[in-house]
Amino acid sequence: MPGQPRASGPTLAALAGAIHLGFDALATRLPATTPPYLLLDHAGEMFRGLVEALDRTAVIITVSVMAAAVNGIIAALLAVAFEGLPHRRRALAWTLLGLWTLGGALMMAIYLAPPWGIALGSLAAGIPRVLLVAWALDRVMPPAKSELPDSRAA
């Protein structure tokens, strides 16, 4: 729509990061929905010892904030890259879900050892997260050129 302000990259990153932080706060209530990067109880002995030596709550909050920042930046970069696509929300959601699944699976394969139920639940809990991020970012961005009313006449 003419005159509609375009959301900037930092705004998109902040919105996506806030959504990730909100999901972290809710998802950590159950082990099976805890994001992979917060499954600290299933890390190796040395890492668990480090977490126990420090303030556990501070470590979890720090990891969550840092992961939200990184995930927010990635989502914003992808949203801007997909800006002209006619189905950018779908493309963004699928790409973010692929990154969530790949990143979480690699994290679990390399240095985490959660039970299968927790691992699958943790990865599946990313589905509503990435859907909300894709929806929210798409909503604050201007419509794609192909979605504008005059694009049919051209």
N, C-alpha and C positions, 0 to 999 in steps of 0.2 A: 504494500500500500504506500502511495506517495506520502512523503513526510514522516513515515514511521522510522524512529531512530533505530539504528543498527546496534545490536549489543556488541560490545568490544570483547576482544579475547580475554582480558583480565576479568571482565564481568562474567563471562561464560565460565571461566576457570573457578571463580569464587562461588558461583551458583552450584556447579558440579561438585566442588569440594565440600560445600555445606551439605549437600545431599548425601555424600559419602560419609561425612561425620555423623549425620543423623542416623543413617543405617547402621554405622558401627555401634552407636549407643544402644540401638534396639537389638541388633543381631548378637551382641555379646552376652545377652541374657541367657542364651542356650548354647551349649558347646557345639551342637550340630549346625547352627547357623552363624557361628563366629567366622569372620573372614579369615582366609588362610594366613595373612600376615599377623594376625592376633592369636594364633594357636600356639602361644609360647609354651604351654605345658607339654607340647609334643615335640619340642625342639631337642637337640642333643644335650647331653649332661652339662657340658661346659657352658653352653648358652643359658640353660636353665639356672645354673649356679650364678651366672652374672646377673640375671633378672632377679634372683632371690637376694643377692647381695645389695642390689639397688632397691629403691622404692618401686615395688611392682606396679602400683597404680600410675606412678609417673612414667614408667617405661611404656605401659599400655597406651596412655594418653599421647605420649610423644610419638610412638609408632603410628597410632591412628591419625594424628594430625599430619604427620609427614606423608603417609600413604594417601590421605585425602587430598593433600596439596598436589602430589604427583598425579594421582588419578584425575583430579580436576584439570590440571594443565593438559594432560593427554586428551581428555574429552573435549576441551576447548579447541585444541589444535585440530582434532578430527572434525568437529562441528564447522569450523571455518573452512577446512579443506573440502567438506561436503556441501558447502553453502549453496552452490548452484544446482545440485542434484534435485530432480523432481521428487524423489522418495528418500530425502536425506535422513529423516527420522528412522526409517527402517534400516538404512545403510549404517547409520551411527549406532543403533542398538545392536545390530549383528556384529559390527566391528568391536564395540566395547565388550560384548559378551565373549567373543573369541579371545580378546586380550585378557579378560578376567579369568577365563578358563585356562588358557595357556599359562599365564603367570602363576595362578594358584596351583596348577598341577605341577609345574616345574619347582615351585617352592616346596611342595610336599615331597617331590621325588628327590630333591637335593638335601634339604636339611630338616624336614619335618617328618614325623612318623605317626600321624593320627590314625585311629581305627577307620576302617572303610566307611562306616556310617557317618562319622564326623567329616571325613574328607569329602564324600559326595554331598552331604548336606551343606557344607561350607561353600562348595562350588555352586550348588543349585541356588543358594541364597543370593547369589549375584544376579540372578535373572530379574527379580523385581527392581533391584538397585539400578541396573543398566537401563531397564525400560524407563524408569522414572527420570534418570539423567538425560536420556535421549529425548524424551517427551518435553522435559523442562527447557532444555537448550533449544530445541526446535521452536518452542512457543515464544521465546524471547528474541529469536532471529526473524528478520523480515522474510516474507514468503519467497520461495524459489521463483525465478523468472517464469518458469513453466506453469506455476500456480497462480500467476497474476491473471486477472480477467482479460486484459488486452492481448495476452499471448495466443489466444485461440484465433484472433483476427489476423495475426501475422503469418 
